[in-house]
Amino acid sequence: MIIFVRTVFALVILSVLGGGIYLVTMTEKRVPEICYNDFLESLQNKEIEEVHICGNIVTLHDTFGRKASTYAPDIPSLLPLLLKENVRVMGKPDKESPLWNLLYITLPILFILLAWYSIMKKQGGEEDEKDFGKDKAVKINKHGQGITFRDVAGIPEVKEDLLEIIDFLQKPKKYSKLGAITPKGILFQGPPGTGKTLLARAVAGEAGVPFYSISGSDFVEMFVGVGASRVRELFAEAKKNAPCIVFIDEIDAVGGHRASGSTAGGQDERGQTLNALLVEMDGFSSDETVIVLAATNRPDILDPALLRPGRFDRQINILPPDIKGRLEILNVFARKVPLASDVELETIARSTPGFTGAELASLVNEAAIYAARQNKKIVDNSDFEVAKDRIMMGLERKGMVINSEDKKTIAYHEAGHAVLANLLPETDPVHKVSIIPRGRALGHTQQLALDDRHAYSKVYLYSKITTLLGGRAAEDLLLDQQTTFAEDDFEQAGRIVTKMVCRWGMSDTLGHVSYTQSDGGFLGEQMHFNSFSDETARDIDRQVKEVIEQSYAKAIEVLKKEKDFLVNLAEALLVNETLDKEEIDIVYRCARKKGQAKDDPLDSSSGSCPVH
C-alpha cells in the first residue's frame, strides 16, 4: 500500500514536471506576432524570402534574418501574391493539439516510473505483509523437490531420529490417539558444510508435505515491526496448509540473545521479531501439524527462550562425519562421476579426516574438473590427489620463483618435520612432503591419521609439538641459521601447549586444573581465560616455555641421531620436490644402510639412494 501511494505521488510530481517542461519548450519556440497589414506591406516591399504556412498561421523569414508570424484570414487569395513576389512557400499540416505534445513529453517518464514500480515490487520493497508468504518464503510442494534421504549420507543416527518426525507428519492420528504431541521444532546445529539445509529438504521430500524455506535474515528489516508482521504472516500461511514444514535457515540472524535494556532500533526490531516467533511456536494447537526446522552454526548466541522444550524440543548436533560416514558421502557424490579402477574411495575417506560433506562434494567435483582439463574420459586416483592438495593446501603457485638458498632451507625445514613425524611415538604417519609452494605455504609435510581420533594422549601431543619444532631444529642443526619459515609452526605449537597447560590439566606444576572455558560455538573455537592470580599467570608462562624448550631439545636430539636420514631426505626433496610415503621409506632404508656401512667399513651393500 505504501509503495502504491508513493507511486501515485511520484506520478503527480512527474506529470507536473512534464507540463512545466512542455510550457517552457513552447515558450522558447514562440516567435513575435505582427498584424496582417504589416505582413502585406513587407510582401510588397520585397522584404520576405520564405514563408511557412500551417493552417491559417503564416511564419515569415525576411531579408534581414528576422522571423515573425501572422494570422492570414484568406490563404487561397494570399498564395498568388506570394508566388508573384517569388517567395518560397512551405506548407505544414495543422499543429498537433497541446494535449498530444504533453503526452509526447510525459510518456517516457511514465514508462520509467512503471519500471521502477515493478522492480521495487519484485525486490520485496512493498510493505504490505499480505504477500510476504508468497514473496519471501519459498514454498516447495511434494512434487517440487527431488531430495530424499537417499541423497543424505554419513549421519545415520540423525536420519533415524528424523524418521519419527516424518511418521508424525504422515500419520498424526497414530500418535494423537495415545496422547503424544507432535514436536514443535527441531534445531540442527553444527559447523558449516555438514548438511543441515540438505537434511531439512530431505525431510520435506520424504514426508511429501508442503515445505516453506526462508532465511532468518529475511525477517529483519530497517523499520521496527516489519519482521514481527512477517513472522505472523508466514505462520498463518503454514497453518492453512498443515501438515507442513517451516524451515528457517541461519536462525541466529533473528534468534540471537536479546540485549537487556536496549531500545536501539536494530535491537528493538530483532527483539520484536524474536518475540513474535516465540509466540507463534507456542500458539500451535494439537491439530495443527506444523513442524519448525531451523539450522545454525552459532548455537552459543541463541536466546535461551528459543531453546526451551515446547519450542525447539529437539536439538540435533550434526558434526563432520567419521571415516565410515565419509565413505558413504563419497559414494553418494561419486554416482555421477566415471571412476577409474585405481580409485579406492575407502583410501580417500581415510585420507580426509575432518572433511565435511560440502568439502567431500567439492573434492569429487574438483577431481572431475581436473580430469576434464586433462582431456581424460574417466577420473583416476591422481586427479583426486591433485584435488585434495588444492582443497587442503591451496592452489599450486607455479609462477613463484625461489632462489637456490631459500629452496635448500625449505627442503631441510620440511625434512626436519618429516623425519620426526616418521620416528616419534604415536605420531600420525607421513603421507606426503613437498617443497612446492601452495597457498600461503612455501612447503608442507602432510600427515594422515590411520583412524579418526577423539581423544589425544599426552605422548601424542608431545610428539606433535616436537614435530612442529623439527623444521627450526633442522635449520639450526645443519644450516646454522634461523629463518621466518617456522612462524606458523610456533603458532600451532603454542596453541597446543597452552591447551595442555591451561585446559587439559597436563602440567605437573599446575596440576589437574582447567583455567579456560570454551565459547561452545562451531565457527572457530575460542578459549576464554578464567580469573586467576598474577602468580598463577607466571606459572603458566613458565610451564608453557618449559614444554616448548623440552620439545625443541628432543627434536635436536632425534635429528642428530638421524642426521643421515635428514640429509638424504632434504637432498631427495631438492631433486624431486615431492615425496610420498613409499619414497620416504626408501630414503630411510638407504640412510640405515649408509649408517651400517660407516659402522662396518667392510659392508659394501650401501649405494646411492634410488630416489635420487
N, C-alpha and C positions, 0 to 999 in steps of 0.2 A: 504494500500500500504506500509506503514511504517513497519507494522508487517511482511509483506511478505519479504521485504528487510532484516529485522533483522533475519528472519528465514533462508534465504539463506546464510547470513553471518555466522550465527551460525553453519549451515550445513558444510560450508567450514572449519571452525575452528575445528569442531569435527572430520571431515574426516582427516585433517592433524594430529590431536592429535591421532586418531586411527592408522594411518600409523606409527607414531612415536612409539606408544606402540608396534605395530607389529615388527618393526625393532629391538627395544630393546629386545623384547621377543626372537626373532630369534637369536640375538647375544648371549644372555645368554645361549641358548640351543646348540650353535655350539661347537663341540669337535675338538681337534687337528687332523690334517690330516698327514698320513705317506704314503710313497711310497709302491707300491705293493710288491717289493722285500723285504723290511723290514718286511712286514706282513708275507711273506712265511718263512723268516728266523726265526721269532718268533714262527711260527707254528712248524717248525722242532725242535726247542729247547724246545718244550712243555711248552711255556710260556703263551698260550692262553687258557682260560677256557670256554669262551662263545662268540658267535658272533650273531649279528642281521643283517639279510640280508633284504634290502629294495631296490628292483630294482637291480642296479649294485653297490650300496653303501653297504659296509660291515663295521659295527661298532663292535669293539672287546673290550673285557674286559680281561685283562691279570692277571696273578697270583699275581702281585704287586698292584692290585686295580686300575690300570690306565685304561683310556678309550681313544680310538682313532678310526679314521675311514679311509678307503681307498677305491679306485675305483677298482673293480675286472672286468677285461675285459671278463673273461670266467667263469661264475658261474657254468655251468654244470661240468666242469673239476675240479673245486675247491671243490665241495661237497664231492667226495670220500676221498680227503686228510683230510678234516675236520673230517669225520666220523672215518677215520683210527686213528687219534690222540685223539679220544674220546672227541671232543669238542662239547658242547651243541649248537645246531643250532636253531635259532628262526627266522622265516620269517615274513615279513610285506608287505602289498600291497604297490604299488607305492605311494609316498608322494602326498598330495593334492597340487594344484597349489598355489603359493603365493597370487594370487588374491582371492581365496576362503578363505584363512586364514585371509586376510584383511577384507573381508565381515563378517566373523565369529566374528571378534572383534568389527566392527563398527555397525552391525545391532542393538544390544541393545541400542546403543547411538542414532541411528536414531529413534527407537521406542519412546524413552524418549522425543526426540525433537518434534516428531509429536503430542504426547500427550500434551506437553506444548503449542504448537501452537493452538490446538483445545480448550484448556481451556481458553487461552487468548482471542480467538475469541468470545467464549460464554460470557465471562465477559465484553464484550464491549470494550476491550482494543484497538481494531483496530481503528485507527484514520480516517479511510475512512468514512466520514459522509454520504455517499450514502446509507448505510444500517441503519442509525440511526432511521428512522421512523419504521423500522421493528424490530430492536433490543431493543430500549429503550421504545418507545411508545407502549402501549398495545392497540391493535385495537379490539374492540368488535362490531360485526355486530348486526343487529336487532334480529337475532335468537340466538345470543350467550349470551344474558343477560336476566335473568328472572325477574329482579327487576322492578316494576312499582309503580305508586302512591298508589296502594293498600298496599304496604309494608311500606309506609311512613305515619306517623300519628302525631298529636299534633301541626302541623303548617298549619292550613287550609288556612290562608291568603297568605302564601308563595306558596302553591300549586296552588292557584287560579291565582296568578301572573304569575306562570310559564306555565300555560295552554296556555297563549297568545304566549309564545315563541314556544311551541310545534305546535301551529297553524301556526306560521311563517314558521317553518321547513316543515310542511306538505303541506301548501298552500301558497307558497311565492308570486305567481302571484296575489292572492287576495289582498295583501297589496301594491304590486308594482304598480297596476293599479291606486291606489289612491295617489301615490307618497310617501308612507310610506317606510322607510328604516329599514331593519332588525337591531335590536340591535346588536352592535359589541360584547359586553361582559357583563357578569353578575358576580358579585363578591359576594360569600357567606361568610359572616363574623360572627363569634360567638365563644363562648367558646368551648373547646374540648368536643367531645361526643354528640353534638347537632344534628348530622345527615347531615353535609354539603356534605360529599362524597356520602353518601347514596342517597341524594336528586339529585345530579348530575347524578348518574347512573339511577335513576328513570326517569329523563327527557329523557335520551337516550332510555330507554326501552319503554316509552310512544310514543316517536316520531318515533321509528323504523328506525333510521338513523345510519350510522357508528359513532362510539364513540371512540375517541383517549384519553386514560388516561395516564398521566405522572406526575411525581413529580417534583417540582421546583428544587430540589437538583440534579436531573439527568442532568440538563443543565450545571451545574457548574463543571468545571474540573481544574486541576492544570495548564494546558497550556492555555495561553491567546488566545482567538479567537475561541476555540473549541465550547464553549457554543453558541456563535452567529451563527456559522455554523449549529449547531444542531437545533436552533430555525427556521432558514430559511428552512432547510430540512423538518422539521415537518409540517410547514405550506404549503409547496409545495405539500406534500403528501395529506394534508387535502383538498386543493383546487381541487385536481384531483378527490376526492370522494365527493364533495359538492352535496347536502346539508349534513353537518355533524357537529359533536360537538367535540371540543377540550377541554379537562378538565385538568387543571393544579392544582394539589393539593399542599398545602403549598407553595403558590406563594411567600410568604415573603422571601423564601430562595434565590430567584433570583430578586425579585422586591423591595428590601429594598432601603432606601434613598441612593442616590449616594453621596459619600464623595467629597466635593468640593476641587479641587487642589490635590487630592491624585493620585499618579501614582504607588502605590504598586501593586504587581502582582495580589493578590486576589481581591482588589477593582477594578482594571482595568478590570479584567475578568468579574466580576459581572456587571460593568458599560456597557461594550460592549454587554453582553448578554441581559441586560435590554433594551438597545437602539435597538437591533435587534427585540426584542419583540414588542416594541412600533411601530417600522416601519412596521412590518408585520400586526399589528392590524389596522394601518392606511391604509394599502395597499389593503384591500378587496374592490373589485368592487361591484357594486349593484347587479350583477347577481351571485355573489359567496356567497351562503348562508352557511357561516361558522360562528358558534357562539362559542365564547370562554367562558367557565365557569371556575371559579377559586375559591379556598377556602383558607381561612386564619383565624387564631385566633390572629393575630397581625396586625390589620389594622393601628395601630398607627405608624408602622415603614415603611409602603409602600410609595414609591415615589409618590409625587403629580401628576407627569405627567402620571402615570398609572391610576389614579382615575378620570381624567377629562372626561366629556361627549365626546363621539366619540370613546372611548376605552372601559372602563367599564361603560357603560351607566347606569346600574342599580346596586345598592349596597344593598343587602338584609341582614338584621340582623336576625340571627337565634339564639334565646336565649332559655334557659331552659323553658320547657312548663309549663303552669299553670295547675290547678287541672283537668280541662276538658281534656287538652292535655295529661296529664299523664295517665288518664283513657283510652284514645284511644290507646296510645302506649302500655299499659299493655294488652289491648285486642288483639293487633297485636301479641305480643310475647307469649301470653298465648294460642294461637290457637293450638299449637302442644303439650301442656302440659295438662295431665288429672288432673282436679281440683276437690277437694272435695266440698261438698255443703256448708261448713262453710267458704269458701274463698270468701270474698267480695272485688273485685278489686277496688271498689269506696273507701272503707276504706283504702286500701293500697295506693291508689293515694293520699288521703288526708294526709296520714302519711309520705309522702316522698316529702316534699317541697324542691325545689331547685335541684331535681334529673334531670339529663339529660337523653336523650333517651338511651345512652350507659349504664348508671348506672341502668336504669329500665330493660334493657335487661339482665344485669348482675344479678339483683335481682331475676328475674324469673329463670335464669339458676342456680344460687346458691341454690334457694329453691328446684329445681328439683334434683340437685346433693345431697343435704342433705336428701331428701326423699328417694332417691335410696340407700343412705348409710344406712338408717334405714330399708331397705327391704320393703318399702311401695309401693303400687301399684298406689296410687294417691297422689297428693301434697295437703296438708291441710294448715290451717292458721298458725299453729305452725312452719311449715317449712319456711313460709315467714317471721315470726318474727325472727327466727334464722338468715336467710339470710340478713335481714335488719340490725340487730345488727352487723353482720360481716362486712357489707359494710360501715356503718356509724361510727362504733367504733373500728373495728379491730377484730382480732381473739381472742377468749377467752383463757387466759393464765392459763390453768388448772394445770400446774406443778408449779406455783408460790406459795410459802409458805409465809404467812403473819402471824406474831405473834399476839397474842390477843390484845395487846395495840394498835398496828397500825390499826388493824381491827376495834377496837372501835372508834379510831379517824376518820377513813374513814366513818364509819356509821354516826357519829354525823355531820361530814362535809357535806355529801350528804343530810342528813336530813335537815340541815340548808338551802340548796338550795331548796329542795322540799317544805318546809313549806312556804318560802317566795313566791315561784312561785305559790303556791296554794292560797295565801291570798292577794297579792298585786294587785292593779287595772291594768287592761289592759294587764296582762301577758298571755303568751301562756300556755295552760293547760299542767299539768304534765302528760306524757304518761307512763313513767316508771322510777324507780330509782333503782340503783343496786350498790352493793359493790364488784361485781365480776370483777377482773382485765381484761381489754380488751385493746389490742394495748398498747399505752403508758400510758393510764389512769388506775388508781387503782380503780376508781369508777366513776359513771356517773349519771346525772339526765337528762333525755330526755324530752324535751318539744316539742309539736307539735302544730302548729298554726291551728286554725279552718279553716281559709281561707288564700290564698296567700296574703301577704302584699306587697303593692307597695309604701306605704308612712308610716313613723313612727312618731307618736306624741311624744311630749316632756315627757308626762306622761309615755308612754310605755318605752321610753329609760331610764328614771329614775328607773322604776321598774326593767328593765333588769339589770342595773348596781347594784342595791340593791340586786337582786337575786344572781348575781355573787359573791358579797361580803358576802353572807349569810354563806358560808362554814367557812370562817375565823371567822365570828362573833359567830357561834355556838361553835367553838373550844374555843374562848375567854370566852364565857359566861358559858359554862358547864364544860369544861375541864381545864380552866385556863391555856391555853398553846397556842403557835403559832407554826405551822409546815410548811413545804415546800409544802404541798398538795395544797396550794392556789396559786401557781406560775402562772398557766395558767389562773386562774380566774382574777388575777390582770392584766395580759397582755390584755385579752379581754376587761375588764372594762376600762383600759387606752385608748385603741383604740377608744372605743365608745365615751368616754368623750372628747378626742382630736377632734374627728369629730364634736361633738356637739358645741364645743367652737370655733374651727378654720374654720369649713367648713359650718356648717348648721346655724350659727348665733343664737344659743340658749343660749347666755350668756347675762345676764342683764348688766354686767360690760363692755364688749367689744362691745355690740350692734349687729346689723344685718349686719355683715361684714364677708366675707369669706377670709381667709388668706391662702388658699391652692388651688391647682388645680390638677385634676386627669390626669393620662397619657393617658386615653382613651382606654387602652388595655383590653383584656379579661383574660390574664394569670396573675391573682393576681393583683388587683387594687393597684396602688402605688400613694401616696399623695406627692406632691412637694410643699414646703412652698414658698410663695411669700416673697419678701423683705419687712421687717418691722423693726422698731427701737428696740433697746435693752429694752426700757421701755415697749413696747408692748409685747415683749417676756416674760418679768417678769410678766406682767398682765395675759398672757396666762397660765404661770406656776401656778400663784396663783389661777386662776379660776379653772383649772383642779384639783388642790389639794382640793379646797373648795367643788367641786361637789363630789369628792371621799369621803371626810370626812362626808358630809351631808348624803350621801347614806349609809355609814357604820353605822352612828348613827341611821338612820332609820331601818337598819337591826337589830341592837341590841334592839331597842325599840319593834319591832314586835315579835322577838324571846322571849323576856322577858314576853311579854303578852301571848304568845302561848307556854309557856315552857312545859306544859303537852303534847301538840301535838308533840313538838320536841323530848322529851324524849321517848314517846311511839313509834314514828316513827323510831328512832335510834335503840331501842330495838327490834322492829319488823324486821329491816334490819339485825341485828346480828343473828336472828333466821332463817329468810327466804332468806336472801341475795339479793333477787329481789322482788320488789313490783310493781304492775301495778296500774292504776288509780283507779280502783274499790277498791283495798285493801287499798290504801292511804285514800280514802274517809271513809272507815270503821274505820281506825285508828283515823281519825279526829273526827268522831262521838263519838268514845269511849272517846277521850280526852275531848270533850264537856260535856259528861255525868259525867266524873270524876270531872270536874271543877264545874258543878252544884251541885254535891254531897258535895264538900267542902263548897260551899256557904250555902247549906241546909243539915245539918247533918241527918235530918230525912228521906232524899231521899236515898233509898237503891236500886234504879234501876240500878246503875252502877256496872259493874262486870269486869271480866278480858276481855281484847280485844280478839275477835275471831281470829285475825290474828296471835296472839302469839300461 
